[in-house]
Amino acid sequence: MAEKDVAVKKKKGMSSKGEELRAYWLFILPGFIMYFVVMAFPTVFSLFLSISNYAGGALFGNVRNPLKIMGFKAYKVMFADQYFYLALKNNLLIVFISVFGQIPLGFLMAYLLHRGMVKFRDFFQTIIYLPCVISTVVIGILWKSFFAPNGAFVDLVRIFNPAYEPTVSSHPMIKVLFVILWMYTGTYFIIFTANLQKIDTSIIEAAKIDGASEMQVLSKIILPALSGVIVTSAILAISGSLKSFDLIYVMTAGGPAERTSVLATYMFNKAFKGAPNYPLANAISTVMIIISFFFIAITKIVEKKF
Protein backbone atom coordinates (compact mmCIF):
# COMPACT_ATOMS: atom_id res chain seq x y z
CA MET A 1 0.00 0.00 0.00
CA ALA A 2 2.79 2.37 0.93
CA GLU A 3 4.52 1.79 -2.41
CA LYS A 4 1.25 2.41 -4.27
CA ASP A 5 0.72 5.67 -2.36
CA VAL A 6 4.25 6.83 -3.24
CA ALA A 7 3.68 5.94 -6.89
CA VAL A 8 0.37 7.82 -6.93
CA LYS A 9 1.98 10.88 -5.31
CA LYS A 10 4.83 10.81 -7.85
CA LYS A 11 2.35 10.57 -10.73
CA LYS A 12 0.34 13.49 -9.30
CA GLY A 13 3.53 15.49 -8.83
CA MET A 14 4.62 14.83 -12.40
CA SER A 15 1.19 15.72 -13.78
CA SER A 16 1.04 18.94 -11.75
CA LYS A 17 4.51 19.92 -12.99
CA GLY A 18 3.45 19.18 -16.54
CA GLU A 19 0.36 21.32 -16.10
CA GLU A 20 2.46 24.14 -14.67
CA LEU A 21 4.85 23.89 -17.61
CA ARG A 22 2.01 23.97 -20.14
CA ALA A 23 0.40 26.91 -18.34
CA TYR A 24 3.76 28.70 -18.30
CA TRP A 25 4.26 28.31 -22.05
CA LEU A 26 0.66 29.26 -22.82
CA PHE A 27 1.17 32.38 -20.73
CA ILE A 28 4.43 33.55 -22.34
CA LEU A 29 3.90 32.26 -25.89
CA PRO A 30 1.80 35.22 -27.19
CA GLY A 31 4.32 37.72 -25.84
CA PHE A 32 7.25 35.67 -27.15
CA ILE A 33 5.73 35.45 -30.63
CA MET A 34 4.96 39.18 -30.64
CA TYR A 35 8.51 40.01 -29.51
CA PHE A 36 10.01 37.72 -32.17
CA VAL A 37 7.86 39.16 -34.98
CA VAL A 38 8.13 42.83 -33.98
CA MET A 39 11.62 43.04 -32.43
CA ALA A 40 13.95 40.04 -32.82
CA PHE A 41 13.33 39.09 -36.46
CA PRO A 42 13.41 42.67 -37.86
CA THR A 43 16.65 43.33 -35.95
CA VAL A 44 18.39 40.23 -37.32
CA PHE A 45 16.97 40.81 -40.80
CA SER A 46 18.16 44.43 -40.72
CA LEU A 47 21.65 43.22 -39.83
CA PHE A 48 21.55 40.84 -42.81
CA LEU A 49 20.39 43.59 -45.19
CA SER A 50 23.20 45.87 -44.02
CA ILE A 51 25.82 43.44 -45.37
CA SER A 52 23.95 42.69 -48.61
CA ASN A 53 23.32 44.50 -51.91
CA TYR A 54 19.56 44.64 -51.35
CA ALA A 55 17.98 47.24 -53.61
CA GLY A 56 14.28 46.84 -52.84
CA GLY A 57 13.53 43.63 -54.70
CA ALA A 58 10.47 43.09 -56.89
CA LEU A 59 8.39 45.47 -54.77
CA PHE A 60 10.48 48.40 -56.06
CA GLY A 61 11.14 46.99 -59.52
CA ASN A 62 14.70 45.87 -58.79
CA VAL A 63 14.73 42.24 -59.89
CA ARG A 64 17.85 42.18 -62.06
CA ASN A 65 20.50 42.09 -59.36
CA PRO A 66 20.49 38.85 -57.34
CA LEU A 67 20.83 39.24 -53.59
CA LYS A 68 24.49 38.94 -52.56
CA ILE A 69 26.53 39.32 -49.38
CA MET A 70 28.75 42.40 -49.78
CA GLY A 71 30.44 42.36 -46.38
CA PHE A 72 30.83 45.63 -44.47
CA LYS A 73 30.85 47.88 -47.53
CA ALA A 74 27.84 49.89 -46.28
CA TYR A 75 29.50 50.40 -42.89
CA LYS A 76 32.65 51.77 -44.59
CA VAL A 77 30.52 54.24 -46.55
CA MET A 78 28.71 55.26 -43.36
CA PHE A 79 31.87 55.83 -41.32
CA ALA A 80 33.37 57.86 -44.16
CA ASP A 81 30.36 60.21 -44.31
CA GLN A 82 30.73 63.44 -42.31
CA TYR A 83 26.95 63.72 -41.92
CA PHE A 84 26.91 60.46 -39.97
CA TYR A 85 29.11 62.01 -37.28
CA LEU A 86 27.02 65.18 -37.26
CA ALA A 87 23.85 63.11 -36.74
CA LEU A 88 25.59 61.03 -34.06
CA LYS A 89 26.72 64.18 -32.22
CA ASN A 90 23.17 65.55 -32.25
CA ASN A 91 21.82 62.23 -30.94
CA LEU A 92 24.36 62.28 -28.11
CA LEU A 93 23.24 65.81 -27.24
CA ILE A 94 19.65 64.56 -27.04
CA VAL A 95 20.75 61.65 -24.81
CA PHE A 96 22.56 64.13 -22.56
CA ILE A 97 19.59 66.52 -22.27
CA SER A 98 17.26 63.59 -21.66
CA VAL A 99 19.29 61.85 -18.94
CA PHE A 100 20.70 64.95 -17.23
CA GLY A 101 17.85 67.33 -18.00
CA GLN A 102 14.48 65.61 -18.22
CA ILE A 103 15.02 63.10 -15.39
CA PRO A 104 16.42 65.54 -12.76
CA LEU A 105 13.88 68.21 -13.70
CA GLY A 106 11.01 65.73 -13.67
CA PHE A 107 12.11 64.43 -10.26
CA LEU A 108 12.56 67.93 -8.83
CA MET A 109 9.07 69.04 -9.85
CA ALA A 110 7.53 65.77 -8.64
CA TYR A 111 9.35 66.10 -5.30
CA LEU A 112 8.32 69.74 -4.76
CA LEU A 113 4.65 69.00 -5.48
CA HIS A 114 4.62 65.72 -3.52
CA ARG A 115 6.12 67.35 -0.44
CA GLY A 116 3.61 70.20 -0.61
CA MET A 117 6.25 72.90 -1.18
CA VAL A 118 4.23 74.44 -4.02
CA LYS A 119 0.57 75.47 -3.99
CA PHE A 120 -1.99 74.64 -6.68
CA ARG A 121 -0.68 71.07 -7.02
CA ASP A 122 -3.38 69.82 -9.40
CA PHE A 123 -2.94 72.80 -11.71
CA PHE A 124 0.82 72.34 -12.00
CA GLN A 125 0.50 68.58 -12.48
CA THR A 126 -1.80 69.20 -15.44
CA ILE A 127 0.41 71.88 -16.97
CA ILE A 128 3.61 69.81 -16.64
CA TYR A 129 2.11 66.65 -18.12
CA LEU A 130 0.05 68.37 -20.83
CA PRO A 131 2.79 68.29 -23.55
CA CYS A 132 2.96 64.49 -23.22
CA VAL A 133 -0.65 64.00 -24.36
CA ILE A 134 -0.44 66.33 -27.37
CA SER A 135 0.48 64.87 -30.74
CA THR A 136 4.18 65.16 -31.53
CA VAL A 137 3.33 66.47 -35.00
CA VAL A 138 1.16 69.22 -33.50
CA ILE A 139 3.94 70.19 -31.09
CA GLY A 140 6.49 70.20 -33.91
CA ILE A 141 4.34 72.51 -36.06
CA LEU A 142 3.62 74.74 -33.05
CA TRP A 143 7.29 75.28 -32.18
CA LYS A 144 8.30 75.55 -35.84
CA SER A 145 5.85 78.43 -36.18
CA PHE A 146 7.04 79.94 -32.89
CA PHE A 147 10.71 80.02 -33.98
CA ALA A 148 9.95 81.07 -37.58
CA PRO A 149 11.45 84.38 -38.85
CA ASN A 150 8.00 85.98 -38.59
CA GLY A 151 6.97 84.02 -35.50
CA ALA A 152 6.30 84.93 -31.90
CA PHE A 153 9.89 84.30 -30.79
CA VAL A 154 11.18 87.18 -32.92
CA ASP A 155 8.46 89.47 -31.55
CA LEU A 156 9.40 88.55 -27.97
CA VAL A 157 13.10 89.23 -28.58
CA ARG A 158 12.28 92.61 -30.17
CA ILE A 159 10.61 93.70 -26.94
CA PHE A 160 14.09 93.74 -25.35
CA ASN A 161 16.09 94.41 -28.54
CA PRO A 162 14.09 96.40 -31.13
CA ALA A 163 16.94 96.14 -33.67
CA TYR A 164 16.95 92.32 -33.63
CA GLU A 165 16.78 90.63 -37.06
CA PRO A 166 16.42 86.83 -37.38
CA THR A 167 19.39 85.10 -38.98
CA VAL A 168 20.48 81.51 -39.49
CA SER A 169 21.57 80.31 -36.06
CA SER A 170 25.05 78.87 -35.63
CA HIS A 171 23.60 76.45 -33.06
CA PRO A 172 20.19 75.35 -34.42
CA MET A 173 20.10 72.27 -32.15
CA ILE A 174 19.57 74.49 -29.09
CA LYS A 175 15.96 75.14 -30.11
CA VAL A 176 15.35 71.43 -30.75
CA LEU A 177 16.88 70.46 -27.40
CA PHE A 178 14.73 73.02 -25.60
CA VAL A 179 11.54 71.61 -27.16
CA ILE A 180 12.59 68.03 -26.33
CA LEU A 181 13.28 69.06 -22.72
CA TRP A 182 9.91 70.82 -22.48
CA MET A 183 7.94 68.03 -24.12
CA TYR A 184 9.20 64.90 -22.37
CA THR A 185 9.97 66.11 -18.85
CA GLY A 186 6.31 65.48 -17.95
CA THR A 187 6.75 61.76 -18.61
CA TYR A 188 9.37 61.43 -15.89
CA PHE A 189 7.41 63.80 -13.67
CA ILE A 190 4.48 61.34 -13.72
CA ILE A 191 6.78 58.34 -13.17
CA PHE A 192 8.39 59.91 -10.11
CA THR A 193 5.09 61.24 -8.78
CA ALA A 194 3.58 57.75 -8.87
CA ASN A 195 6.59 56.18 -7.15
CA LEU A 196 6.91 58.90 -4.51
CA GLN A 197 3.38 58.04 -3.42
CA LYS A 198 4.52 54.46 -2.74
CA ILE A 199 7.03 55.56 -0.08
CA ASP A 200 5.66 55.06 3.42
CA THR A 201 5.07 58.53 4.86
CA SER A 202 5.52 57.22 8.40
CA ILE A 203 9.23 56.67 7.67
CA ILE A 204 9.63 60.28 6.59
CA GLU A 205 7.66 61.53 9.59
CA ALA A 206 9.80 59.45 11.96
CA ALA A 207 12.96 60.90 10.38
CA LYS A 208 11.56 64.41 10.78
CA ILE A 209 10.78 63.75 14.46
CA ASP A 210 14.36 62.55 14.95
CA GLY A 211 15.59 65.89 13.62
CA ALA A 212 16.39 65.02 10.00
CA SER A 213 16.50 67.95 7.60
CA GLU A 214 14.71 67.98 4.25
CA MET A 215 18.00 67.35 2.48
CA GLN A 216 18.73 64.35 4.72
CA VAL A 217 15.26 62.94 4.05
CA LEU A 218 15.89 63.37 0.34
CA SER A 219 19.36 61.80 0.30
CA LYS A 220 18.88 59.05 2.91
CA ILE A 221 15.28 57.93 2.33
CA ILE A 222 13.73 59.11 -0.92
CA LEU A 223 16.61 58.77 -3.41
CA PRO A 224 17.61 55.25 -2.23
CA ALA A 225 13.95 54.19 -2.44
CA LEU A 226 13.75 55.48 -6.02
CA SER A 227 17.11 54.13 -7.24
CA GLY A 228 15.50 51.43 -9.39
CA VAL A 229 13.05 53.94 -10.87
CA ILE A 230 15.92 56.30 -11.72
CA VAL A 231 17.78 53.52 -13.55
CA THR A 232 14.65 52.50 -15.46
CA SER A 233 14.00 56.14 -16.38
CA ALA A 234 17.58 56.49 -17.63
CA ILE A 235 17.15 53.42 -19.86
CA LEU A 236 13.88 54.82 -21.23
CA ALA A 237 15.53 58.19 -21.85
CA ILE A 238 18.49 56.64 -23.69
CA SER A 239 16.42 54.36 -25.91
CA GLY A 240 13.92 57.14 -26.64
CA SER A 241 16.66 59.66 -27.45
CA LEU A 242 18.38 57.40 -29.97
CA LYS A 243 15.18 56.85 -31.95
CA SER A 244 14.15 60.53 -32.01
CA PHE A 245 12.58 61.23 -35.39
CA ASP A 246 9.05 62.64 -35.60
CA LEU A 247 9.53 65.87 -33.64
CA ILE A 248 12.79 66.76 -35.40
CA TYR A 249 11.44 65.81 -38.83
CA VAL A 250 8.42 68.09 -38.39
CA MET A 251 10.37 70.98 -36.84
CA THR A 252 13.44 71.12 -39.05
CA ALA A 253 13.55 67.98 -41.29
CA GLY A 254 17.25 67.88 -40.35
CA GLY A 255 17.96 71.37 -41.70
CA PRO A 256 19.47 73.80 -42.12
CA ALA A 257 22.25 71.95 -44.02
CA GLU A 258 21.69 68.77 -41.97
CA ARG A 259 22.81 70.54 -38.78
CA THR A 260 19.79 69.25 -36.82
CA SER A 261 19.90 65.81 -38.40
CA VAL A 262 19.90 62.78 -36.08
CA LEU A 263 20.58 59.13 -36.84
CA ALA A 264 16.90 58.37 -37.47
CA THR A 265 16.46 61.22 -40.00
CA TYR A 266 19.83 60.36 -41.55
CA MET A 267 18.67 56.75 -41.96
CA PHE A 268 15.30 57.89 -43.38
CA ASN A 269 16.99 60.08 -45.99
CA LYS A 270 19.27 57.24 -47.11
CA ALA A 271 16.38 54.78 -47.37
CA PHE A 272 13.59 56.86 -48.91
CA LYS A 273 15.03 60.01 -50.48
CA GLY A 274 16.92 60.32 -53.74
CA ALA A 275 18.54 57.05 -54.80
CA PRO A 276 17.60 54.62 -52.00
CA ASN A 277 20.52 52.89 -50.32
CA TYR A 278 18.90 50.18 -48.20
CA PRO A 279 22.13 48.48 -47.02
CA LEU A 280 23.41 51.84 -45.75
CA ALA A 281 20.09 52.62 -44.05
CA ASN A 282 20.12 49.23 -42.31
CA ALA A 283 23.76 49.74 -41.29
CA ILE A 284 22.74 53.00 -39.62
CA SER A 285 19.88 51.27 -37.77
CA THR A 286 22.27 48.52 -36.61
CA VAL A 287 24.69 51.11 -35.24
CA MET A 288 21.78 52.80 -33.44
CA ILE A 289 20.95 49.51 -31.70
CA ILE A 290 24.60 48.94 -30.74
CA ILE A 291 24.91 52.45 -29.29
CA SER A 292 21.67 51.96 -27.35
CA PHE A 293 22.90 48.69 -25.84
CA PHE A 294 26.25 50.32 -25.01
CA PHE A 295 24.67 53.17 -23.04
CA ILE A 296 22.23 50.83 -21.31
CA ALA A 297 25.14 48.58 -20.28
CA ILE A 298 26.94 51.61 -18.82
CA THR A 299 23.78 52.52 -16.92
CA LYS A 300 23.57 49.03 -15.42
CA ILE A 301 27.26 49.12 -14.46
CA VAL A 302 26.80 52.46 -12.73
CA GLU A 303 23.73 51.06 -10.94
CA LYS A 304 25.69 48.09 -9.59
CA LYS A 305 28.60 50.27 -8.49
CA PHE A 306 26.65 53.00 -6.72
N, C-alpha and C positions, 0 to 999 in steps of 0.2 A: 504493500500500500504506500509506504513511504517513497519507494522508487517511482511509483506512478504519479504521486503528488509532485515530486521534483520534476518529472518529465512534463507534466501539465504546466507547471509554473514556468519552465524554460520555454515551452511552446508559446505561452501567453506573453512572456517577455519578448520573444523574437517577433511575434505578431505585432505587439505594441510598438516595438522599435521600427518595424517595417512601415506601420501606419504613420509614425512620426516622420520617417524619411520621405514618404510619399506626400504627406502634408507640407513638409518643408519645401520640396521641389515644386509643388503646385503653387505655393505661396510666392516663391522667388522667380519662377519661370516667366511670368508676364514681364516683370521688370528686367530680367536678364535678356529676354528677346528684344525688348524695346531699346535697352542700352546697346546691344550688339548691332541692331539695325540703324540706330540714330547716331551712335558715337563710335563704337569700335570699328565696324566695317568701313565707314567713310574715312576714318583716320588712316587705316591701313591702305585703303584704295588710293587715297590722296598721296601717300608716300610712294606707292607704285607708279602713279601717274607722273610724279616729279622726276623720276629717273627714266621716263619713256619719251617717245616722240609723239605722244597723243595730240591729235589736231582736231578733235571734235567728233570724229567718226562719221557714220552715215547720217546722223541727226543734223550735222552742219555741212553735209555734202562733201566731206573729206574721206573718200573711200579708196583713193589710189595708193596712199602710203600705208603699208602694213605696219602694225604696232610692233615697235622694237624697243629694247632696253638700250638707253643711251648713256647710262652711268650718271655721273654728277655734273653733266654739262650745264643744266639749268641752274644749279647752285653756283657754279663758277660765274655765270652771267649775272646772277643776283648779287654776289659779293663784289663784283666789279662795277656795279651801278651805284653812283653817288646818291641817287634818290632813295635807295634802300636804306642807307645810313641816316639820311635825313628823316625818313619815316620812322626808323627805329629810335632815333633820338626823341622825336615827338611822342612816341609811345612810352618811352621811359619817363618823360616829363609827366605824362598822364598817370602812370603808375605812382610816381612820387607824390603828386597832388592828391591822389586817391588815398594812399596809405597814410601819408603824413599831413593831409589836410582834411579830407572828408571824415575819416575815423576819429581823430582827436576832436574835431569841431562837433561832430555828431554826438560824441560822448559828453563833451562839455555842456552842450545845450540840454541833453537828456538829464545830466546830473543836476544842473541848476533848477530845472523844472521839477524834477523828482524830489529834490530836497526842499522845495518850496521857497527858493531864494528869489524867484521872479513871480510877479502877480500875473493874472490873466492866463493861467496855464493852458486852458483849452484853446484859447485864441492862438497862442504861439505854437502849440502842437499842430494845429490846422495849417498855419502859415508855413511852418518849416517843412511839413510833409507834402504840401500841395504840389510842388513841382514834380514829385514822383508819380502822381496820378494823371498828369497831363501828357499827351502824346509827344514823343520825342520830336517828331516832324513839326508839330505846332510850336514847340519850344525853339527849335532851330530856326524856323521862319521868323518868330518873334524877335529873337536876339539878332538875327541877320538884319532885320529892319531897324532895330535899335542902333546898331553900330554902322549903318549905312551912311554914306557921305551927307545925305539929307535927312538923317534920322535924328532921334531924340538925343542921342549921346553927344552929337555935335552941338545941339542947342544948349545942353547942360554945360558943356565946357565953355561955351561963349558967354555964359553968365559971369564966369570968373575971368575969362580972357576973350574980350570981344574981337580981337584980331586973329583968333584961331581959325586955321583953314585945314580941312582934313587932307591928309596925305597917306601914301602907302606906308604902313607901319613897318619898322625894321624888326619888330618882334610880334608878328600876327598871332602866334600861339598863346599869347597872354590872354587875349579875349576868349579863346576857346577854353583855356584852363579855368578861367573865371566862371564860365557858364557850366562847365562840368562840375566844379566845386559847388556851385549854387544848386544844381539840379539833383545831385546824388547824395548830398549830405543828409537829406531827410530819410533816406533808406537806413543809414546807420543810426540815426537818431531814434527811429522806431525800434530797431533791434536792441539798442541799449536801454531804451525806456522799458521795453517788455522784460528784459532780464534784470533790471534794477528792481522791478516790482517783486521779483522772486526772492530777493535777499530778505532774510528775517529781520524786521525792524527792531525786534527786541535786542538783537546783538548790538546794533548801532546805539540804541538807547542805553544799554549797559555800559558801552564804551564811553558815552557822553557823561554818564553818572560818575564813572571812574576818572573823569577829568581829561579825556581825549579831546584834542582839537579837531576841527573839521578836516584839516590836512591829514592828521593821523588816521581818522576814520576812512578817508579816501585811500590812503596808501596802504593801510594795514588790513582793511576789511573789504572795501568795495572793489578795488583793482584786483586783488588776488581772487575774489569770487567771480570776476568777469574775465579772467585770463583766457579761458577757453573760447569765450565769445569774441574777444579781441583777435585771437588767432584766426578763427573762422571768418571774421569780418575782413581781415587782411587778405586771406585767400580769395574771398569774393571780390575784393577790390582789385587784386592783381589780375585775376582771370577776366573780370569785366573791363579793365583798362586795356588789356591787350587785344580785345575784340571790338574796341570802339570803332564805330562806323557811321551809324545813322545820323547822329547829331552833327558830326563833322562834315559829312557829305551834304547835309542840308544847309549848314551854315556857310561853308567855304568851298566844298567839293575838292578840298586839298590845296586850293589856291591861297594867295597868289604865288605863282611859279612853284607850286608843290611845297611851299614852306609850311603849310598846315597839314600836309599829308601824313597819314599813319599807315601802319602795315596793312590794315584791312582795306583802306582806300587804294593803296599801292597795288595790292593783290587784285582788287576789283578792276582797276584800270588795265592791268596786264591780261586779265581773263576776258573782259567784255568790251574793251575800247580799242579802236584801231585794228591792227592785225593781232588776233587773240594768240596768246602764248600760254597754253594750258599747263605745260610742264613747269614753267617759271612761276605761274600763279600757285600751283600746288607746292612748289618748293618754298614759297613765301609762307603758305599756311603751315607747312611742316615746321619751319623755323619758329613761327608764332607759338606752336604747341610746345616745342623744346624750351623756349624762353619762359613760357608759363610754368612748366614743370620745374625749371631751374629756380625761379623765384619762390615757388611754393615749397620746394625742398629747403631753401634758405630759411623760410618762415618757420618750418617745422624744427629745423636745427636750433634756431634762436629760441623757440618755445621750450625745447628740452633743456637748453643751457640755463635759461633764466626763469 
